[in-house]
Structures are given as C-alpha cells and as structure tokens.
Amino acid sequence: MSTRRDMAIALLGLPVIASAVKPDVSSLSEAAARIVSYTLFAEARGEPFKGKMAVAAVIQTRARRLNISLTDVCLKEKQFSCWNDLNSVPEFYRSGEGILPADHVARSDCYGIAWVLMTSTRKWDHLTHFYNPSIVTPSWASSLRGKRTIGNHVFGYMD
C-alpha cells in the first residue's frame, strides 16, 4: 500500500490496488463512510449515542478549522489512537464474525452518524478535543475550555 489512506481502506474491507485506483474518500463515498465510521466506533463504541455524536463533532470541527476532509482528519497521524497502528483494526470489525450484540448496535450507530456527518451542512458543537481520564490525561487537558463529561470521556474546545 502506498499511502496511509489506502492501507486504512484495505483494512476496512475495501480492497484497493493503490497503483491502479485512487480511492474517493474526500466526499460522499463508501470508503469515506467506513473510515469515519470506524474512527467513531473505535473511539466511542462503549459510549452513549451522545458520546458518539460528540466525537463526530470533534471530527467535523477539526475538518472545518483545517479546511480538510473528514477522512483526512481521521487519518491524520497521532490524532485518533485507533489509527496509530494500522494493523490493530480488529478482525471482527472487518468481517462481522464474532462481534458482540452491543458492538452491532454501536457499529450501526457509528455508520449512521458517519453518513449524517458527511452530508450535513449544519455546524455541530465546536468541540475540538476529547480524552478518557481513566486512561490518560494529556498535557493539553488543563487548557481545554467548556469541559463536559459524556460517558467516560471529557470533551471541550481550544481556540
């Protein structure tokens, strides 16, 4: 695979021959939906629906501020932990085999949210960052404004 994006798409069940096909992930495509959906799933699958929506708001705000696509935000290095190791995408996510019932619901929610996010012109909450304080407290956490806890994550924004 020639790029991080090609590898991500291939890992999510969309075989791509990088030399022959340039995947359309910058707009409304199945590839883009899968990348955004997996990001939501991996970052917030155990969270309430509102938590998944808050992660989506972070993705949208970053895309808007940086003037880049949603997939570029998701795949940007060191932005979302689920993409730090491209070989860590769980097999059950790609194949659907052995997936827990709760994960079926979360996966469905995330896929739906991804399409809404990709097609919506509405500006969502202006959230820019989130973290799970039971796992890590990042150096920037004390600078986060408008903090609110949704599920296990703390969300907020930075100017």
C-alpha positions in Angstrom: 0.0 0.0 0.0 1.4 3.4 -0.9 -0.5 5.6 1.5 -1.9 5.6 5.0 -5.4 6.1 3.4 -5.0 3.1 1.0 -4.0 1.0 4.0 -6.9 2.1 6.1 -9.4 1.4 3.3 -7.9 -2.0 2.7 -8.0 -2.8 6.4 -11.7 -1.9 6.5 -12.6 -4.3 3.8 -12.4 -2.2 0.7 -9.5 -3.7 -1.3 -7.6 -1.1 -3.1 -4.8 -1.5 -5.6 -3.0 1.7 -4.9 -1.3 1.9 -8.3 -4.5 1.3 -10.3 -7.2 3.1 -8.2 -7.2 6.3 -6.3 -10.0 5.9 -3.8 -12.5 8.7 -3.5 -12.5 9.5 0.2 -12.8 13.2 0.1 -16.5 13.4 -0.3 -19.6 11.2 -0.2 -18.2 7.7 -0.7 -18.5 4.3 0.9 -14.7 4.5 1.7 -15.1 7.8 3.5 -18.1 6.5 5.4 -16.1 3.4 6.5 -13.1 5.5 7.7 -15.3 8.0 9.7 -17.5 5.2 11.0 -14.5 3.1 12.2 -13.0 6.2 13.9 -16.2 6.8 15.8 -16.6 3.1 16.6 -13.0 2.7 17.9 -13.0 5.9 19.9 -16.5 5.7 21.4 -18.2 2.3 20.9 -18.9 1.8 24.6 -20.3 5.4 25.0 -23.9 6.5 24.8 -25.1 7.8 21.5 -24.5 11.4 22.7 -20.8 10.5 23.2 -20.5 9.1 19.7 -22.1 12.3 18.4 -19.6 14.4 20.4 -16.7 12.5 18.8 -18.3 13.2 15.4 -18.4 16.9 16.4 -14.7 16.9 17.1 -14.0 15.4 13.7 -16.2 18.0 11.9 -14.8 20.9 13.8 -11.2 19.9 13.1 -12.1 19.4 9.4 -13.7 22.8 9.2 -10.9 24.6 11.0 -8.1 23.0 9.0 -10.1 23.1 5.7 -9.5 19.4 5.1 -11.8 16.4 4.6 -13.3 14.3 7.4 -11.2 11.3 6.3 -8.0 13.5 6.4 -8.9 14.4 10.0 -9.5 10.8 10.9 -6.3 9.5 9.3 -4.0 12.4 10.4 -1.1 10.9 12.4 -1.4 10.9 16.2 -5.0 12.4 16.1 -7.1 9.3 16.9 -5.5 6.4 18.6 -7.3 3.8 16.6 -5.2 4.8 13.5 -1.9 4.9 15.3 -1.3 1.2 14.5 -3.0 0.3 11.2 -2.6 -3.4 11.9 -4.8 -3.1 15.1 -8.2 -2.9 13.3 -10.0 -5.8 14.9 -10.9 -8.7 12.6 -14.5 -8.7 13.9 -14.9 -5.2 12.7 -13.8 -6.1 9.2 -15.6 -9.4 8.9 -18.5 -9.0 11.4 -17.7 -12.5 12.7 -17.7 -12.9 16.5 -18.9 -9.4 17.1 -20.9 -8.9 20.3 -24.5 -7.8 20.1 -23.7 -4.4 21.8 -21.0 -3.9 19.2 -23.5 -4.5 16.4 -25.6 -1.6 17.8 -22.5 0.6 18.2 -21.3 -0.2 14.7 -24.7 0.6 13.2 -24.9 3.9 15.2 -21.4 4.9 14.0 -22.1 4.1 10.4 -25.3 6.2 10.5 -23.6 9.1 12.3 -20.8 9.0 9.7 -23.3 9.5 6.8 -25.1 12.2 8.7 -21.8 13.9 9.4 -20.7 13.6 5.8 -24.0 15.0 4.3 -24.9 17.6 6.9 -24.3 21.3 6.3 -25.2 22.1 9.9 -22.3 23.1 12.2 -22.2 20.8 15.1 -20.8 21.6 18.6 -17.5 23.4 18.4 -15.7 20.6 20.2 -12.0 20.2 19.3 -10.6 17.7 21.8 -11.6 14.8 24.0 -9.9 12.3 26.2 -10.7 9.4 28.6 -9.3 10.5 32.1 -9.3 6.9 33.3 -6.7 6.1 30.5 -4.7 9.3 30.1 -4.7 12.9 31.0 -3.0 14.7 28.1 -0.7 17.7 28.6 -3.3 20.0 27.0 -6.2 18.9 29.3 -5.9 21.8 31.6 -6.2 24.2 28.6 -9.5 22.7 27.5 -12.4 25.1 27.7 -16.1 24.4 28.0 -15.4 21.0 29.5 -18.2 18.5 29.8 -18.2 14.8 30.5 -20.2 12.4 28.3 -19.9 8.8 29.3 -16.2 8.1 30.0 -14.8 11.0 28.0 -14.2 14.6 28.7 -14.9 16.9 25.8 -14.1 20.6 25.2 -12.5 23.1 22.8 -9.4 25.1 22.3 -9.2 28.2 20.2 
